[in-house]
Amino acid sequence: MTINLTPLEKEVMQLLIEGYNAREILNWLGIDYSDYLKTKYNILKKLKIKRVIQILPASIKCGLFK
């Protein structure tokens, strides 16, 4: 199963997996909150999950991480 993520989605996903919170991600990437929410929503939608906590298992299952 191939998941096509944008560079921003990949960066946000990696930071979420590493345990960063929204405020830290906003500061790190220099994006505004609405962009963060939209990006997070797109990640969850593409991985077909409902919660951020499910990102790591879903990304491993899809072959994004090994």
Helices and strands as residue ranges (DSSP letters): H 7-17, H 22-29, H 33-47, G 52-54, H 55-61
